[in-house]
Amino acid sequence: MTRRTFLLTLCFSFGLLTMGQTNPFGNALVPDMIADASIVEIDGTFYCYATTDGYGRGLDTSGPPVVWKSRDFVNWSFEGTYFPQAYNEKYWAPSKAVNYRGRWYIYPTVNGYMYPAVADSPDGPFRLIKGNTFTVENRLWERDNVHAIDTEIFIDDDGTPYAFWGSRNVVRLKPDMATIDTMYQTIRTRRTEYSEGPIFFKRRGIYYYLYTIGGDERYEYYYQMSRTSPLGPWETPEHDLVCTTNIETGVFGPGHGCVFNVNGTDDYYLAFLEYGRWSTNRQTYVNRLEFNPDGTIRQVKVDLNGVGYLHKNAKPGQLKVVAATASSEAPDLRIRHNKDERCQRTEQFVPEFAIDGQNGSRWMAADSDNGATMMIDMGHTVKIGRSEIAFVRPTAGHAYKLEASRDGLKWDRIAIHALEKRSPHVDKIGKRYRYLRVSINEGVKGIWEWKVYK
Ligand code: CA
C-alpha cells in the first residue's frame, strides 16, 4: 500500500464511520413493517393487504389490519382499518380481496384460524360471512383441529373459486365463497418439509403453485405448475427454486408474499417478506418475476431495491430536502443471525434516514427523549405546498406538532394534531419557508420518510 492509497483508505473509512449511514434494509415496499403481503390492482389502484408487523411481541399478537393503497406503486398510504371487527384480534396473512358476483371477499387468519369475510368495497368494512364473532362455527375450514393458516384465493377464468392454504391444501369453494364443495386435497410437491404462504396464479393457460420451505433467514419459495387445472395434475420443472437468501444483495429469507401483475400487461412481480429484524419485525419487498418461453419461472435474484413506478407518478412536485437533524438518535441495533451466521447486520437510526427516499431506513429518537423533534432544511426559502410524514408504527397512531421557519429562529405553528392512525400524515402549508420541525407528542418516536411537495 502506498502512502497515497493509505490516506485515501483512511479518508474513506473515516467517512463511513462519521457518516454512519449504512442502510441494510434497502427500499421496502411501504414505510412500515408488514409481512405476508397480498397485492392486487383494482381500477388502477394497487391494494396491499398484509400482516401488520412491528409490535415486537412475536407470534402472540399482530398490529391492526390496514390496507395500503397506491396509484403508482411508489407512494403508498392507508387510513384507519378495513376490518374494524378484527381490530384488536391477532390478524394475520389476509388473502387479497377478490370480486365475486359483485361483492368483495377476503380471507384472513384470525387468532390462528382462517375466516371468510365480505364487503361491498375492497376498502371494507369487511365483516365475517357467517356471524358476528370469531367463534368455531365461523371458521372456513380446518383439519383434525390443526390450525389452518395463510389463505390464497383464486378465481379461475370459468368463475370457479378455489382456496389454497398452508401445508399444501386446496379446495374448491361453493358460490357462497364460504363453504367447500369438494373435500380438501393435499398437493404433492417435490419438497416435503413444512410449508406455508402458498401463492397461486394463472398465466397464459398455465397454473402456478408456489410454496415455501423453511423460515427465518432460511425461508425460500419453490413451485410447480399445471397445464390442466388448479387441482393438477402437476409438473415440477427441473429447476423449481423461485427465490432464496441472497447474501450478495442482503436479502435474508425471502418468504410469504404474493405474485401479481399489472392489469392488461404481461408484467409480473413477486412480493416477499424479508427476515428483517428477527421475529415479527419484517418488511416486504417486490422484484420482477420473469418466465422462460416454455412457461417455467426464472429464479428471482432477489434484492432490496424496489421496482419503482408501475403507473405514472401520482405525487409529482417533490422538493429536495438537503439536511435533517433531530433532538436525539437511538443507539445502533445489532441484529444477530438465527440459523445462518452470514445473516448479520446492524441497523442505524440517523436523522438522514428520514430523507433518503428509502422505506427500509428510518430515524429513531432515543428512548429517553421525551421531547423528540426532527427538523428538515430545504437549503433556501421556497414555497412549500405540503408536508407528508411517514412515522414508524403508524397503525398505533401519532399525535404531533408541525412548525415552520424562514430563519431557524422564529417559528410559525402549522398544526397540532391529536392521535390519528394513518400514513403518511399530511399537512397543507402553502407559504414560503426554509425549515420544518415536527415534535412527536404520542406514538413511536421515529420517521421512515418525510417528504415535502410544491
Ligand atoms: Ca428512509
Residues whose N, C-alpha, C, O or C-beta is under 5 A from the ligand:
A	BS01	CA	F353 A354 D356 G357 Q358 N359 S361 R362 W448 E449
